[in-house]
Amino acid sequence: MTKDELLNKIQSTIDEQQAKLTKLKNKAKEESQETLDDIREAIDDLEPKLEQAKAKALEIAETADDNYPDTGGS
């Protein structure tokens, strides 16, 4: 797997998680208090993971191509 392929895969995952987070936030507007608590817990769990993924993608993007090992995967 090349650096660009990995970055594309990571970005795809980030986009999926961002969509889930947005969906949860929108759902929170119309649910009961118990459900809201569950949604907030899920949001609190997802937000740091999303930030970590973004930071990792930035780290990979900033790595010089000649310093980035080709993982050889597909």
C-alpha positions, -999 to 999 in steps of 0.1 A, spaced: 0 0 0 15 33 -10 13 65 11 -14 79 -11 -35 47 -8 -31 47 29 -41 84 32 -71 77 10 -81 48 32 -77 69 64 -96 98 49 -124 75 40 -126 62 75 -125 97 89 -153 107 66 -174 77 77 -168 85 114 -177 121 108 -209 111 92 -217 88 121 -210 117 145 -232 141 126 -260 115 125 -257 110 163 -258 147 170 -289 151 148 -306 122 164 -299 137 198 -322 165 190 -353 143 189 -348 116 216 -356 109 252 -332 118 280 -320 82 284 -314 79 247 -297 113 248 -273 101 275 -265 70 253 -259 92 223 -237 117 242 -217 87 255 -212 75 219 -203 110 207 -178 114 236 -163 80 225 -161 89 188 -148 125 189 -113 117 203 -109 87 180 -118 110 150 -92 135 162 -66 108 165 -73 96 130 -70 131 116 -37 136 135 -23 103 121 -34 112 86 -16 146 89 15 129 103 15 105 73 8 133 48 38 152 62 61 123 60 85 126 30 76 99 3 112 86 5 109 81 42 75 63 40 78 25 36 56 9 10 35 -16 31 33 -39 1 -4 -46 8 -34 -39 -14 
